[in-house]
Amino acid sequence: MNTTSRFQRALIFQGGGSLGAYEAGVYKATYELLSERDVKLGREGKPIFHVVAGTSIGAMNAAVLVSYVKENRSWKGSADRLIEFWEYMATESYMDIFLGFNEWWNYWRNYWYYFNKDLASSESARRYYGTKQFMLKGVPNVFSLTKALEDRRFLDPVNTWYLYSNEPLKRSLEKFAKFPIATSYQNNEPRLLLVSVDVQEGSTVVFDSYEKEDGTRKTEYGRYGPEFARGHNDHEGYEHVICHNDGIEVDFVLASGSVPVNYDYTKLEVEDVNGRQDRHRIDREKENEKHKEDRNSLITKKIRYFWDGGIIANTPLREAVIEHRRYWDYVRKSEVPPLRVFIVNVHPIKQDSLPADYDTVVDRKNDLTYHDRTLFDERMAILITDYVNIVNSLIRLAEDNKVKRALVDNILEQQAETRNFSSGKHLKYTDLIKHMVSVEQVIRIERRNDEHTIANKTFDFSGTTIRNLIRDGYEETLEQETKILQVWDSEHPR
């Protein structure tokens, strides 16, 4: 892999249903800017992005991109492929087919406006009634309405549960991406990270296209982990393991996008390590083979259930940073390259007008629920980087002034109050400064608030809306060309 530049680039795609078309436009503009700039700066051969992470529809965009790059061994054409994916999923609504809808609506709007000044614009009405159609009839290449479940708990006939099938989306993904997707650093291929949620565990689950320390591909989560086994002869492992040595499967992508209530759970086979108390009674001094037998006896395979990753991490910056560190610490066993992150935020944070009716209130609630909340994570990552730099500077100062190394080590080996996220075990001060991830810069492309917005905008797969979203993403990204290139050009942006 080309290592002429010290940093790595990470692309973060959010979840947001049909708003993922905006991400396709953003990526097209970003690809054009960065690929041209890399040639001018002599960075040819450097991946456009080293890491592509996504949640929900962002996971689907990420999978299509990474699959294309792997199969074609080139980033050229990847933006066009993603646009094709969205053009394939788009469909025409009755409102689009009815060419005179806007004129008809405006005629009636002008008449009723005297009595009701809150009437929607013709564009809002087109979207509103279009999504009504999609929610009742489905979208051919995205989802279909499959069944209505009666309430058996309270016997309330009004409390009917409508479930959609994502089988059409599965077929669309398989048409535009080749599964399973397994990539490697050695082959100069981007790393694919997809985020889902284990419904019962209540935690994020990350599917990774790169290999682990033992050379296999697997998703590990729950308590314990490699950090817990440091300094011991055994390897405790995690509570839950999903083996996918051949790569990321299409069902993992669907797991990332199984929106609660709208879709059923995605079911995956998981290896569960049972008997936490029995685990600790295993004699650490037993022979390795006997230990392996004891541990394997605690493993059972069962079906676990997964939901859309957007519930917990709709902008998976934290997950991307954690996995970046784990790979370079445990697999590459080398210094962790600094990250420069590019986030596409499809849910506007700010809104000038105050919502005053049911639809606008629900729309605003959804934007605030799923918007990018990673600013604090970014600031904390930079703050930690600054502290690590200060500590390392003080260590070098001590060495330059002939302070005995043993005295410095005595401080570093003391127990810290910080506990490991996976194991719950106390860390040492030295653990806090080793292999930390430096997030040098975060660039955010914010989708502008739309005056014609509706509450069910994530269901709007009409051809007109999809084309407009792609165009908006492309144009709004190019407007920030100077900012993007200034950050990417600098070797030390901070």
LOPA-866041 format. One record per residue (C-alpha): residue in one letter; residue number from 1; z, y, x. Coordinates in steps of 0.02 Angstrom, whole numbers, plus 50000, padded with zeros to 5 digits. Each point is the difference from the previous one (the first is absolute). Layout:
% residues N
<node "A"; NUM; <Z; Y; X>>
...
This chain:
% residues 494
<node "M"; 1; <50000; 50000; 50000>>
<node "N"; 2; <49959; 50174; 50056>>
<node "T"; 3; <50162; 50081; 50062>>
<node "T"; 4; <49934; 50165; 50064>>
<node "S"; 5; <50109; 50091; 49874>>
<node "R"; 6; <50187; 49973; 49995>>
<node "F"; 7; <50024; 50010; 49811>>
<node "Q"; 8; <49950; 49893; 49853>>
<node "R"; 9; <49939; 50057; 49830>>
<node "A"; 10; <50069; 49936; 49834>>
<node "L"; 11; <49920; 50027; 49830>>
<node "I"; 12; <50114; 49991; 49848>>
<node "F"; 13; <49924; 49974; 49827>>
<node "Q"; 14; <50107; 50030; 49845>>
<node "G"; 15; <49997; 49909; 49836>>
<node "G"; 16; <49928; 50088; 49848>>
<node "G"; 17; <49876; 49892; 49903>>
<node "S"; 18; <49833; 50089; 49979>>
<node "L"; 19; <50063; 50141; 50112>>
<node "G"; 20; <49959; 49883; 50143>>
<node "A"; 21; <49822; 50067; 49984>>
<node "Y"; 22; <50067; 50164; 50070>>
<node "E"; 23; <50060; 49903; 50153>>
<node "A"; 24; <49824; 49932; 50024>>
<node "G"; 25; <49934; 50179; 50007>>
<node "V"; 26; <50137; 50051; 50121>>
<node "Y"; 27; <49962; 49852; 50113>>
<node "K"; 28; <49814; 50039; 50002>>
<node "A"; 29; <50032; 50178; 50059>>
<node "T"; 30; <50133; 49944; 50125>>
<node "Y"; 31; <49886; 49867; 50073>>
<node "E"; 32; <49860; 50126; 50025>>
<node "L"; 33; <50116; 50124; 50085>>
<node "L"; 34; <50091; 49878; 50114>>
<node "S"; 35; <49852; 49892; 50050>>
<node "E"; 36; <49900; 50153; 50052>>
<node "R"; 37; <50149; 50075; 50091>>
<node "D"; 38; <50041; 49839; 50092>>
<node "V"; 39; <49823; 49996; 50072>>
<node "K"; 40; <50017; 50179; 50062>>
<node "L"; 41; <50170; 49962; 50080>>
<node "G"; 42; <49944; 49839; 50082>>
<node "R"; 43; <50104; 49889; 49886>>
<node "E"; 44; <49857; 49886; 49948>>
<node "G"; 45; <50065; 49826; 49964>>
<node "K"; 46; <50167; 50065; 49941>>
<node "P"; 47; <50032; 49944; 49819>>
<node "I"; 48; <49989; 50136; 49869>>
<node "F"; 49; <50170; 49933; 49946>>
<node "H"; 50; <50106; 49869; 50087>>
<node "V"; 51; <50107; 49969; 49846>>
<node "V"; 52; <49945; 50008; 49818>>
<node "A"; 53; <50144; 49983; 49878>>
<node "G"; 54; <49996; 50009; 49812>>
<node "T"; 55; <50092; 49973; 49838>>
<node "S"; 56; <49923; 49947; 49834>>
<node "I"; 57; <49823; 50073; 49986>>
<node "G"; 58; <50029; 50065; 50177>>
<node "A"; 59; <50023; 49819; 50055>>
<node "M"; 60; <49832; 49958; 49922>>
<node "N"; 61; <49914; 50144; 50089>>
<node "A"; 62; <50083; 49946; 50162>>
<node "A"; 63; <49945; 49819; 49979>>
<node "V"; 64; <49819; 50048; 49966>>
<node "L"; 65; <49997; 50113; 50154>>
<node "V"; 66; <50081; 49880; 50123>>
<node "S"; 67; <49898; 49853; 49938>>
<node "Y"; 68; <49840; 50099; 50026>>
<node "V"; 69; <50048; 50053; 50177>>
<node "K"; 70; <50048; 49822; 50047>>
<node "E"; 71; <49842; 49921; 49931>>
<node "N"; 72; <49881; 50131; 50070>>
<node "R"; 73; <50097; 50032; 50161>>
<node "S"; 74; <49970; 50185; 49972>>
<node "W"; 75; <50069; 50146; 49899>>
<node "K"; 76; <49824; 50063; 49968>>
<node "G"; 77; <49960; 49977; 49816>>
<node "S"; 78; <50182; 49972; 49950>>
<node "A"; 79; <50010; 50161; 49899>>
<node "D"; 80; <49841; 49957; 49905>>
<node "R"; 81; <50069; 49827; 49964>>
<node "L"; 82; <50158; 50073; 49923>>
<node "I"; 83; <49896; 50119; 49892>>
<node "E"; 84; <49897; 49851; 49942>>
<node "F"; 85; <50160; 49910; 49951>>
<node "W"; 86; <50048; 50144; 49886>>
<node "E"; 87; <49827; 50021; 49927>>
<node "Y"; 88; <50005; 49815; 49956>>
<node "M"; 89; <50168; 50015; 49912>>
<node "A"; 90; <49951; 50156; 49901>>
<node "T"; 91; <49937; 49979; 49823>>
<node "E"; 92; <49930; 50117; 49868>>
<node "S"; 93; <50115; 50045; 49857>>
<node "Y"; 94; <49940; 50037; 49825>>
<node "M"; 95; <50039; 50182; 50036>>
<node "D"; 96; <49880; 49997; 50149>>
<node "I"; 97; <49864; 49915; 49898>>
<node "F"; 98; <50021; 50126; 49859>>
<node "L"; 99; <49910; 50139; 50093>>
<node "G"; 100; <50039; 50128; 49867>>
<node "F"; 101; <50188; 49969; 50004>>
<node "N"; 102; <50042; 50158; 50094>>
<node "E"; 103; <49898; 50109; 49883>>
<node "W"; 104; <50073; 49914; 49848>>
<node "W"; 105; <50179; 50018; 50065>>
<node "N"; 106; <49975; 50182; 50048>>
<node "Y"; 107; <49929; 50036; 49826>>
<node "W"; 108; <50154; 49931; 49915>>
<node "R"; 109; <50114; 50075; 50133>>
<node "N"; 110; <49932; 50173; 49966>>
<node "Y"; 111; <50029; 49975; 49815>>
<node "W"; 112; <50179; 49930; 50012>>
<node "Y"; 113; <50053; 50109; 50146>>
<node "Y"; 114; <50044; 50139; 49876>>
<node "F"; 115; <50131; 49883; 49924>>
<node "N"; 116; <50048; 49901; 50156>>
<node "K"; 117; <49987; 50081; 50171>>
<node "D"; 118; <50063; 49842; 50088>>
<node "L"; 119; <49839; 49903; 49973>>
<node "A"; 120; <49938; 49909; 50155>>
<node "S"; 121; <49843; 50045; 50095>>
<node "S"; 122; <49846; 49893; 49972>>
<node "E"; 123; <50022; 49922; 50173>>
<node "S"; 124; <50181; 49952; 49962>>
<node "A"; 125; <49945; 49928; 49833>>
<node "R"; 126; <49861; 49899; 50083>>
<node "R"; 127; <50126; 49923; 50120>>
<node "Y"; 128; <50133; 49974; 49866>>
<node "Y"; 129; <49890; 49907; 49878>>
<node "G"; 130; <49911; 49908; 50141>>
<node "T"; 131; <50164; 49927; 50061>>
<node "K"; 132; <50045; 49953; 49820>>
<node "Q"; 133; <49842; 49895; 50000>>
<node "F"; 134; <50039; 49920; 50168>>
<node "M"; 135; <50179; 49958; 49951>>
<node "L"; 136; <49938; 49914; 49842>>
<node "K"; 137; <49841; 49920; 50066>>
<node "G"; 138; <50033; 49987; 50187>>
<node "V"; 139; <49887; 50044; 50146>>
<node "P"; 140; <49874; 49860; 50039>>
<node "N"; 141; <50027; 49996; 50189>>
<node "V"; 142; <50183; 50052; 50003>>
<node "F"; 143; <50107; 49930; 49859>>
<node "S"; 144; <49992; 49922; 49827>>
<node "L"; 145; <50123; 49993; 49856>>
<node "T"; 146; <50054; 49819; 49986>>
<node "K"; 147; <50147; 49980; 49883>>
<node "A"; 148; <50129; 50085; 49892>>
<node "L"; 149; <50175; 49928; 50010>>
<node "E"; 150; <50116; 50015; 49851>>
<node "D"; 151; <50181; 50050; 50025>>
<node "R"; 152; <50105; 49842; 49996>>
<node "R"; 153; <50160; 50082; 50058>>
<node "F"; 154; <50032; 50130; 49865>>
<node "L"; 155; <49870; 49936; 49874>>
<node "D"; 156; <49928; 50175; 49993>>
<node "P"; 157; <49817; 49992; 49941>>
<node "V"; 158; <49968; 50175; 50070>>
<node "N"; 159; <50056; 49949; 50174>>
<node "T"; 160; <49838; 49912; 50048>>
<node "W"; 161; <49959; 49973; 50184>>
<node "Y"; 162; <49817; 50015; 50049>>
<node "L"; 163; <49952; 49915; 50163>>
<node "Y"; 164; <49841; 50024; 50101>>
<node "S"; 165; <49913; 49878; 50115>>
<node "N"; 166; <49953; 50051; 50177>>
<node "E"; 167; <49875; 49858; 50019>>
<node "P"; 168; <49853; 50123; 49990>>
<node "L"; 169; <50078; 50100; 50142>>
<node "K"; 170; <50025; 49841; 50100>>
<node "R"; 171; <49814; 49960; 49984>>
<node "S"; 172; <49955; 50179; 50051>>
<node "L"; 173; <50110; 49988; 50154>>
<node "E"; 174; <49923; 49834; 50050>>
<node "K"; 175; <49827; 50077; 49982>>
<node "F"; 176; <50040; 50143; 50120>>
<node "A"; 177; <50123; 49919; 50121>>
<node "K"; 178; <50001; 49831; 50085>>
<node "F"; 179; <50167; 49911; 49981>>
<node "P"; 180; <50108; 49948; 50085>>
<node "I"; 181; <50007; 50152; 50114>>
<node "A"; 182; <50071; 49965; 50174>>
<node "T"; 183; <49981; 50129; 50137>>
<node "S"; 184; <50063; 50018; 50178>>
<node "Y"; 185; <50035; 50136; 50125>>
<node "Q"; 186; <49908; 49903; 50136>>
<node "N"; 187; <49838; 50007; 49900>>
<node "N"; 188; <50013; 50189; 49976>>
<node "E"; 189; <50026; 49974; 49814>>
<node "P"; 190; <50107; 50110; 49886>>
<node "R"; 191; <50166; 49937; 49935>>
<node "L"; 192; <50011; 49981; 49810>>
<node "L"; 193; <50171; 50027; 49918>>
<node "L"; 194; <50022; 49977; 49813>>
<node "V"; 195; <50162; 50036; 49907>>
<node "S"; 196; <50068; 49910; 49847>>
<node "V"; 197; <50173; 49977; 49921>>
<node "D"; 198; <50096; 49838; 49974>>
<node "V"; 199; <50063; 50025; 49822>>
<node "Q"; 200; <50164; 49906; 50021>>
<node "E"; 201; <50036; 50047; 50181>>
<node "G"; 202; <49969; 50183; 49960>>
<node "S"; 203; <49922; 50038; 50169>>
<node "T"; 204; <49829; 50040; 50070>>
<node "V"; 205; <49896; 49857; 50068>>
<node "V"; 206; <49868; 50035; 50133>>
<node "F"; 207; <49846; 49891; 50025>>
<node "D"; 208; <49932; 50017; 50176>>
<node "S"; 209; <49829; 49949; 50069>>
<node "Y"; 210; <50067; 49994; 50180>>
<node "E"; 211; <50089; 49852; 50076>>
<node "K"; 212; <50187; 49985; 50030>>
<node "E"; 213; <50088; 49960; 50163>>
<node "D"; 214; <49970; 49813; 49980>>
<node "G"; 215; <49814; 50025; 49971>>
<node "T"; 216; <50005; 49964; 49814>>
<node "R"; 217; <49974; 50118; 49854>>
<node "K"; 218; <50138; 50010; 49873>>
<node "T"; 219; <50097; 50121; 49894>>
<node "E"; 220; <50188; 49999; 50028>>
<node "Y"; 221; <50130; 50094; 49901>>
<node "G"; 222; <50177; 49992; 49936>>
<node "R"; 223; <50155; 49992; 50110>>
<node "Y"; 224; <50001; 49952; 50183>>
<node "G"; 225; <49854; 50000; 50120>>
<node "P"; 226; <49955; 49992; 50185>>
<node "E"; 227; <50122; 50140; 50036>>
<node "F"; 228; <50144; 49892; 49939>>
<node "A"; 229; <49959; 49863; 50125>>
<node "R"; 230; <49997; 50115; 50152>>
<node "G"; 231; <50114; 49931; 50133>>
<node "H"; 232; <50013; 49828; 49919>>
<node "N"; 233; <49907; 49837; 50030>>
<node "D"; 234; <49938; 49984; 49822>>
<node "H"; 235; <49887; 50098; 49886>>
<node "E"; 236; <50078; 50030; 49831>>
<node "G"; 237; <49843; 50056; 49911>>
<node "Y"; 238; <49992; 50095; 49836>>
<node "E"; 239; <50056; 49943; 49829>>
<node "H"; 240; <49824; 50006; 49926>>
<node "V"; 241; <49838; 49955; 50089>>
<node "I"; 242; <49821; 50001; 49934>>
<node "C"; 243; <49885; 49908; 50120>>
<node "H"; 244; <49821; 50062; 50008>>
<node "N"; 245; <49937; 49946; 50170>>
<node "D"; 246; <49818; 50016; 49945>>
<node "G"; 247; <50028; 50182; 49953>>
<node "I"; 248; <50035; 50111; 49850>>
<node "E"; 249; <49946; 49918; 49837>>
<node "V"; 250; <49928; 50089; 49849>>
<node "D"; 251; <50157; 49954; 49902>>
<node "F"; 252; <50103; 50104; 50122>>
<node "V"; 253; <49893; 50151; 49958>>
<node "L"; 254; <50025; 49967; 49815>>
<node "A"; 255; <50188; 49983; 50031>>
<node "S"; 256; <49998; 50176; 50070>>
<node "G"; 257; <49918; 50063; 49841>>
<node "S"; 258; <50086; 49902; 49861>>
<node "V"; 259; <50059; 50152; 49902>>
<node "P"; 260; <50155; 49957; 49897>>
<node "V"; 261; <49976; 49986; 49811>>
<node "N"; 262; <49810; 50015; 50016>>
<node "Y"; 263; <49979; 49840; 50100>>
<node "D"; 264; <50094; 49837; 50015>>
<node "Y"; 265; <50093; 49958; 50160>>
<node "T"; 266; <49897; 49938; 50147>>
<node "K"; 267; <50070; 49830; 50049>>
<node "L"; 268; <50003; 49946; 50183>>
<node "E"; 269; <50072; 49847; 50087>>
<node "V"; 270; <50143; 50050; 50114>>
<node "E"; 271; <50108; 49904; 50123>>
<node "D"; 272; <50181; 50039; 49961>>
<node "V"; 273; <50140; 49965; 50124>>
<node "N"; 274; <50150; 49948; 49895>>
<node "G"; 275; <50184; 49980; 50037>>
<node "R"; 276; <50052; 50154; 50099>>
<node "Q"; 277; <50172; 49927; 50032>>
<node "D"; 278; <49929; 49832; 50056>>
<node "R"; 279; <49885; 50094; 50117>>
<node "H"; 280; <50146; 50065; 50101>>
<node "R"; 281; <50085; 49831; 50011>>
<node "I"; 282; <49856; 49931; 50102>>
<node "D"; 283; <50065; 49969; 50175>>
<node "R"; 284; <49904; 50118; 50115>>
<node "E"; 285; <50022; 49878; 50144>>
<node "K"; 286; <49907; 49857; 49914>>
<node "E"; 287; <49838; 49941; 50075>>
<node "N"; 288; <49849; 50103; 49948>>
<node "E"; 289; <49917; 49860; 49902>>
<node "K"; 290; <50159; 49963; 49904>>
<node "H"; 291; <50021; 50185; 49964>>
<node "K"; 292; <49823; 50009; 49933>>
<node "E"; 293; <50034; 49853; 49885>>
<node "D"; 294; <50158; 50082; 49935>>
<node "R"; 295; <49911; 50163; 49968>>
<node "N"; 296; <49850; 49918; 49917>>
<node "S"; 297; <50117; 49909; 49883>>
<node "L"; 298; <50051; 50171; 49932>>
<node "I"; 299; <49820; 50053; 49960>>
<node "T"; 300; <49929; 49980; 49825>>
<node "K"; 301; <49832; 50056; 49933>>
<node "K"; 302; <50003; 50093; 49837>>
<node "I"; 303; <49900; 50123; 49898>>
<node "R"; 304; <50056; 50182; 50010>>
<node "Y"; 305; <49936; 50146; 49898>>
<node "F"; 306; <49924; 50163; 50059>>
<node "W"; 307; <49963; 50172; 49930>>
<node "D"; 308; <49906; 50156; 50052>>
<node "G"; 309; <50065; 50070; 50165>>
<node "G"; 310; <49992; 50175; 49928>>
<node "I"; 311; <50166; 49971; 49911>>
<node "I"; 312; <50091; 50019; 50165>>
<node "A"; 313; <49872; 50056; 50129>>
<node "N"; 314; <49846; 50081; 49925>>
<node "T"; 315; <49972; 50087; 50168>>
<node "P"; 316; <50043; 49861; 50125>>
<node "L"; 317; <50030; 50109; 50153>>
<node "R"; 318; <50171; 49924; 50034>>
<node "E"; 319; <49932; 49823; 49988>>
<node "A"; 320; <49855; 50043; 50116>>
<node "V"; 321; <50117; 50075; 50131>>
<node "I"; 322; <50121; 49852; 49994>>
<node "E"; 323; <49860; 49872; 50016>>
<node "H"; 324; <49919; 50101; 50141>>
<node "R"; 325; <50161; 49989; 50099>>
<node "R"; 326; <50026; 49815; 49964>>
<node "Y"; 327; <49826; 49955; 50060>>
<node "W"; 328; <50010; 50095; 50163>>
<node "D"; 329; <50181; 49949; 50034>>
<node "Y"; 330; <49995; 49815; 49955>>
<node "V"; 331; <49816; 49953; 50019>>
<node "R"; 332; <49927; 50115; 50132>>
<node "K"; 333; <50169; 50023; 50086>>
<node "S"; 334; <49949; 50170; 50065>>
<node "E"; 335; <50023; 50185; 49969>>
<node "V"; 336; <49966; 50051; 49821>>
<node "P"; 337; <49849; 50117; 49988>>
<node "P"; 338; <50034; 50164; 49907>>
<node "L"; 339; <49930; 50010; 49825>>
<node "R"; 340; <49895; 50134; 49919>>
<node "V"; 341; <49999; 49972; 49814>>
<node "F"; 342; <49874; 50050; 49868>>
<node "I"; 343; <50068; 49994; 49820>>
<node "V"; 344; <49898; 50020; 49842>>
<node "N"; 345; <50111; 50064; 49859>>
<node "V"; 346; <49912; 49979; 49832>>
<node "H"; 347; <50148; 50055; 49893>>
<node "P"; 348; <50021; 50191; 50011>>
<node "I"; 349; <50176; 50055; 50043>>
<node "K"; 350; <49989; 50177; 49934>>
<node "Q"; 351; <49939; 50062; 49832>>
<node "D"; 352; <49986; 50180; 49944>>
<node "S"; 353; <50016; 49973; 49813>>
<node "L"; 354; <50150; 49928; 49910>>
<node "P"; 355; <49958; 49844; 49897>>
<node "A"; 356; <50024; 50037; 49816>>
<node "D"; 357; <49935; 49848; 49904>>
<node "Y"; 358; <50023; 49812; 50009>>
<node "D"; 359; <49844; 49962; 50101>>
<node "T"; 360; <50029; 50135; 50131>>
<node "V"; 361; <50184; 49954; 50016>>
<node "V"; 362; <49957; 49817; 50032>>
<node "D"; 363; <49865; 50053; 50123>>
<node "R"; 364; <50121; 50109; 50097>>
<node "K"; 365; <50132; 49863; 50000>>
<node "N"; 366; <49874; 49877; 50073>>
<node "D"; 367; <49947; 50121; 50138>>
<node "L"; 368; <50180; 50031; 50051>>
<node "T"; 369; <50039; 49813; 49993>>
<node "Y"; 370; <49858; 49947; 50114>>
<node "H"; 371; <49966; 50151; 50111>>
<node "D"; 372; <50021; 49996; 50189>>
<node "R"; 373; <50186; 50003; 50040>>
<node "T"; 374; <49985; 49963; 50185>>
<node "L"; 375; <50032; 50175; 50066>>
<node "F"; 376; <50182; 49955; 50033>>
<node "D"; 377; <49948; 49838; 50086>>
<node "E"; 378; <49881; 50099; 50109>>
<node "R"; 379; <50133; 50127; 50047>>
<node "M"; 380; <50126; 49863; 50038>>
<node "A"; 381; <49875; 49909; 50111>>
<node "I"; 382; <49967; 50161; 50098>>
<node "L"; 383; <50187; 50037; 50009>>
<node "I"; 384; <50037; 49826; 50068>>
<node "T"; 385; <49859; 50021; 50126>>
<node "D"; 386; <50079; 50162; 50060>>
<node "Y"; 387; <50171; 49917; 50019>>
<node "V"; 388; <49924; 49856; 50098>>
<node "N"; 389; <49911; 50123; 50115>>
<node "I"; 390; <50164; 50094; 50029>>
<node "V"; 391; <50093; 49838; 50040>>
<node "N"; 392; <49865; 49943; 50121>>
<node "S"; 393; <50002; 50171; 50084>>
<node "L"; 394; <50189; 49989; 50022>>
<node "I"; 395; <49983; 49825; 50073>>
<node "R"; 396; <49873; 50063; 50127>>
<node "L"; 397; <50114; 50148; 50039>>
<node "A"; 398; <50143; 49879; 50033>>
<node "E"; 399; <49891; 49897; 50116>>
<node "D"; 400; <49939; 50154; 50094>>
<node "N"; 401; <50180; 50052; 50027>>
<node "K"; 402; <50051; 49829; 50069>>
<node "V"; 403; <50104; 49948; 49850>>
<node "K"; 404; <50028; 49812; 50011>>
<node "R"; 405; <49884; 49904; 49885>>
<node "A"; 406; <50144; 49889; 49947>>
<node "L"; 407; <50088; 50151; 49925>>
<node "V"; 408; <49846; 50045; 49898>>
<node "D"; 409; <49975; 49819; 49946>>
<node "N"; 410; <50182; 49991; 49947>>
<node "I"; 411; <49965; 50137; 49873>>
<node "L"; 412; <49834; 49928; 49943>>
<node "E"; 413; <50075; 49827; 49969>>
<node "Q"; 414; <50133; 50066; 49883>>
<node "Q"; 415; <49989; 49957; 49816>>
<node "A"; 416; <49918; 50130; 49888>>
<node "E"; 417; <50042; 50033; 49818>>
<node "T"; 418; <49817; 49970; 49955>>
<node "R"; 419; <49960; 49828; 49932>>
<node "N"; 420; <49837; 49906; 50007>>
<node "F"; 421; <49901; 50017; 49837>>
<node "S"; 422; <49961; 49814; 49994>>
<node "S"; 423; <50156; 49915; 50064>>
<node "G"; 424; <50137; 50125; 49963>>
<node "K"; 425; <50062; 49973; 50177>>
<node "H"; 426; <50069; 50147; 50100>>
<node "L"; 427; <49880; 50065; 50132>>
<node "K"; 428; <50042; 50062; 50174>>
<node "Y"; 429; <49960; 50175; 50059>>
<node "T"; 430; <49866; 49929; 50112>>
<node "D"; 431; <49913; 49926; 49846>>
<node "L"; 432; <49983; 50174; 49928>>
<node "I"; 433; <49892; 50064; 50141>>
<node "K"; 434; <49893; 49847; 50039>>
<node "H"; 435; <49828; 49981; 49924>>
<node "M"; 436; <50020; 50140; 49875>>
<node "V"; 437; <49846; 50062; 49906>>
<node "S"; 438; <49947; 50178; 50031>>
<node "V"; 439; <49912; 50072; 49849>>
<node "E"; 440; <49910; 50143; 50084>>
<node "Q"; 441; <49916; 50074; 49849>>
<node "V"; 442; <49969; 49971; 49815>>
<node "I"; 443; <49848; 50073; 49912>>
<node "R"; 444; <50001; 50000; 49811>>
<node "I"; 445; <49851; 50022; 49886>>
<node "E"; 446; <50071; 50056; 49832>>
<node "R"; 447; <49895; 49976; 49845>>
<node "R"; 448; <50000; 50164; 49907>>
<node "N"; 449; <50078; 50011; 49830>>
<node "D"; 450; <49866; 49987; 49868>>
<node "E"; 451; <50006; 50116; 49849>>
<node "H"; 452; <49917; 49864; 49896>>
<node "T"; 453; <50125; 49865; 50050>>
<node "I"; 454; <50063; 49869; 49876>>
<node "A"; 455; <50148; 49881; 50001>>
<node "N"; 456; <49895; 49841; 50011>>
<node "K"; 457; <49886; 50064; 50139>>
<node "T"; 458; <50029; 49844; 50105>>
<node "F"; 459; <49907; 49901; 49864>>
<node "D"; 460; <49848; 50115; 50003>>
<node "F"; 461; <49863; 49896; 50081>>
<node "S"; 462; <49858; 50092; 49915>>
<node "G"; 463; <49850; 50030; 50110>>
<node "T"; 464; <50013; 50188; 49981>>
<node "T"; 465; <50183; 50003; 50053>>
<node "I"; 466; <49976; 49881; 50146>>
<node "R"; 467; <49855; 50103; 50069>>
<node "N"; 468; <50099; 50160; 49981>>
<node "L"; 469; <50151; 49925; 50090>>
<node "I"; 470; <49894; 49941; 50146>>
<node "R"; 471; <49920; 50172; 50012>>
<node "D"; 472; <50168; 50090; 49992>>
<node "G"; 473; <50076; 49889; 50134>>
<node "Y"; 474; <49852; 50030; 50115>>
<node "E"; 475; <49992; 50188; 49976>>
<node "E"; 476; <50188; 50032; 50006>>
<node "T"; 477; <50011; 49903; 50163>>
<node "L"; 478; <49858; 50097; 50082>>
<node "E"; 479; <50090; 50161; 49954>>
<node "Q"; 480; <50138; 49945; 50121>>
<node "E"; 481; <49881; 49955; 50141>>
<node "T"; 482; <50076; 50121; 50125>>
<node "K"; 483; <50177; 49940; 49969>>
<node "I"; 484; <49950; 49817; 50013>>
<node "L"; 485; <49902; 50017; 50161>>
<node "Q"; 486; <50129; 50111; 50086>>
<node "V"; 487; <50132; 49866; 49979>>
<node "W"; 488; <49886; 49856; 50045>>
<node "D"; 489; <49931; 50088; 50155>>
<node "S"; 490; <50167; 50043; 50077>>
<node "E"; 491; <50083; 49874; 50113>>
<node "H"; 492; <50170; 50077; 49962>>
<node "P"; 493; <49994; 50074; 49823>>
<node "R"; 494; <50185; 50037; 49992>>
